[in-house]
Amino acid sequence: MAGKADLVDRIAELTGIPKTHVAMVYDNIFELTSEALAEGEKITVPSFGTFTLSERPARQGRNPATGEPITISASKTVRFKVSKNLKERL
């Protein structure tokens, strides 16, 4: 499975739920997950893993083309920690 269409097709096949309903649930799951992360909440999916928001401070870097020092601004990113169950399956 590579993407949304593959997942939607497979879930619809396994459950008998129409693809349009599965696609709607899929979209809502990721929309709600994005909203929660934007608010700084931790998202835990049992037997899969945990998504958390991480903040990177501003730092000094170098322009690789010129070697000139630049300031890299602070940013936020999402981190994912694999659950023990999933790690064992891999």
C-alpha positions in Angstrom: 0.0 0.0 0.0 1.4 3.3 -1.0 -1.1 6.0 -0.5 -4.6 7.2 0.4 -6.3 5.5 -2.6 -4.7 2.1 -1.8 -5.7 2.3 1.9 -9.3 3.4 1.1 -9.7 0.6 -1.4 -8.3 -2.0 1.0 -10.5 -0.8 4.0 -13.6 -0.7 1.8 -12.8 -4.2 0.6 -12.3 -5.6 4.1 -15.3 -3.9 5.7 -17.9 -3.6 2.9 -18.2 0.1 3.7 -18.5 2.3 0.6 -15.3 3.9 -0.6 -16.8 7.4 -0.3 -17.5 6.9 3.4 -14.0 5.4 4.0 -12.4 8.3 2.3 -14.4 10.8 4.4 -13.3 9.0 7.6 -9.7 8.9 6.4 -9.7 12.7 5.7 -11.3 13.5 9.1 -8.8 11.3 11.0 -5.8 13.2 9.5 -7.6 16.6 9.8 -8.3 16.0 13.5 -4.7 14.7 14.1 -3.3 17.9 12.4 -5.5 20.1 14.5 -4.5 18.4 17.8 -0.8 18.6 16.9 -1.1 22.3 16.0 -2.5 22.8 19.5 0.5 21.0 21.0 -1.3 17.8 22.0 0.3 14.4 21.9 -1.5 11.8 19.6 -1.1 8.1 20.7 -2.3 5.4 18.3 -2.2 2.1 20.3 0.0 -0.6 18.7 1.3 1.9 16.2 3.1 4.9 17.8 3.0 8.4 19.1 3.1 11.7 17.3 4.4 14.8 19.2 5.1 18.4 18.4 8.8 19.3 18.7 10.2 22.8 18.6 13.6 23.6 17.1 15.3 26.8 18.3 16.9 29.4 16.0 20.5 28.6 15.2 23.4 29.6 13.1 24.2 27.9 9.8 26.1 28.4 6.6 25.0 29.0 3.0 26.5 26.0 1.3 27.1 28.0 -2.0 28.9 30.9 -0.5 30.0 29.8 3.0 28.3 32.9 4.4 26.9 32.5 7.9 23.1 32.7 8.1 20.5 32.5 10.9 18.1 29.6 10.6 14.8 30.5 12.2 13.1 28.6 14.9 10.6 26.0 13.6 8.2 23.3 14.7 8.1 19.8 13.5 6.3 16.5 14.2 8.1 13.6 15.7 7.0 10.0 15.6 8.0 7.3 18.0 7.2 3.7 17.0 5.3 1.6 19.5 6.9 -1.5 20.9 4.4 -3.7 19.1 5.0 -2.2 15.7 8.8 -2.3 16.2 8.6 -6.0 17.0 6.6 -6.7 13.8 9.2 -4.9 11.7 
